[in-house]
Amino acid sequence: YMYRCRVSNEAGSVVSNRATVYVYGPPTITNHPMSQLTTVSMKVTLNCKGTGRGSITYHWETINSGRGQWMSISNSNTRRLVVRNLQESQQYRCVVSNEAGGTPSNDTNITILRTTTHPIMST
């Protein structure tokens, strides 16, 4: 939107230069991270993508199986998060932000498959 200001008094009036006002909304997430199955020894890569006006930033959070509060993951300011120390019942999400606010992604579950070794019977 473009605006001008007109100021008047007994001596006359003056009009300001045009001012442009941009209205930004929070970003939209176009690629939510996907839930995954893995084993304990593997690492998992989560991806997220958002679009919107202004400067877009990314940040990742984790929560223990939906209980408690979402906790910030330090040094996680990219579209991609590599999780190396897998823990059971952890959920992850990406928060995409701009000057107008932040939008959280869908929650992502990482399910750890446990392998069991069975004794070999010999006769």
C-alpha positions in Angstrom: 0.0 0.0 0.0 1.2 3.6 -0.6 0.3 6.4 1.6 0.9 10.2 1.8 0.4 12.6 4.6 -1.2 16.0 4.1 -0.6 18.6 6.8 -2.6 21.9 6.8 -2.8 25.0 8.8 -3.7 28.7 8.2 -0.6 29.2 6.1 -1.4 26.4 3.7 -0.8 22.7 3.3 2.0 20.4 2.3 1.9 16.8 1.2 4.6 14.3 2.1 6.5 12.0 -0.2 4.8 8.6 -0.8 5.5 5.9 1.8 5.1 2.3 0.9 3.8 -0.1 3.5 4.4 -3.9 3.0 2.1 -6.3 4.9 3.9 -9.6 5.6 2.3 -12.7 6.9 4.1 -15.6 8.5 5.7 -18.1 6.2 4.0 -21.2 4.8 5.7 -24.6 5.1 5.8 -26.3 1.7 7.8 -29.4 2.7 7.2 -30.9 6.2 9.8 -33.2 7.7 8.9 -36.9 7.2 8.7 -39.5 10.0 11.3 -42.3 9.6 12.2 -45.8 10.7 15.8 -46.4 11.6 18.1 -48.5 13.8 20.1 -47.2 16.8 23.4 -47.1 14.9 22.1 -45.0 12.0 21.7 -41.2 11.6 18.6 -39.6 10.4 18.3 -36.5 8.1 15.1 -34.4 8.4 14.3 -31.7 5.8 11.9 -28.7 5.9 11.2 -26.0 3.4 9.1 -22.8 3.8 8.2 -19.8 1.6 7.1 -16.3 2.4 8.0 -12.7 2.1 11.1 -11.2 3.7 14.0 -13.1 5.1 13.2 -16.8 5.9 15.0 -18.5 8.8 14.8 -22.1 10.0 15.1 -23.5 13.5 14.6 -27.1 14.9 13.0 -28.2 18.1 12.5 -31.5 19.9 10.1 -32.9 22.6 10.1 -36.2 24.4 7.1 -38.1 23.0 4.7 -35.1 23.1 5.2 -34.5 26.8 6.5 -31.2 28.3 7.6 -28.3 26.2 9.4 -28.1 22.8 13.1 -27.5 23.4 15.3 -25.6 21.0 18.1 -27.6 19.3 21.3 -25.5 19.3 23.0 -24.8 16.0 20.0 -25.9 14.0 19.4 -22.9 11.8 19.2 -24.7 8.4 16.6 -26.5 6.4 18.2 -29.8 7.2 18.7 -31.5 10.6 21.0 -34.5 11.0 20.1 -36.5 14.2 23.0 -38.7 15.3 22.2 -39.5 18.9 18.9 -41.1 18.4 16.7 -41.5 21.5 13.4 -43.4 21.8 10.2 -41.4 21.8 11.7 -38.1 20.5 9.7 -35.9 18.2 11.1 -33.1 16.1 9.7 -30.1 14.2 11.0 -27.3 12.2 10.0 -23.6 12.8 10.1 -21.4 9.7 10.1 -17.7 10.5 10.2 -14.3 8.9 9.6 -10.7 10.2 5.9 -11.5 10.7 6.3 -14.6 12.9 7.0 -18.3 12.9 5.2 -21.3 11.6 5.9 -24.8 13.1 5.9 -27.8 10.9 4.0 -31.0 11.5 5.6 -33.1 14.3 8.0 -35.8 13.1 8.5 -39.2 14.8 11.7 -41.2 14.5 11.0 -44.8 15.3 14.0 -46.9 16.4 13.9 -50.5 15.3 15.4 -52.8 17.8 17.1 -55.9 16.5 17.1 -59.0 18.7 19.6 -61.7 18.4 18.4 -65.2 18.8 20.7 -67.9 20.0 21.8 -70.4 17.3 20.9 -73.9 18.4 23.3 -76.6 17.2 22.9 -80.3 17.8 
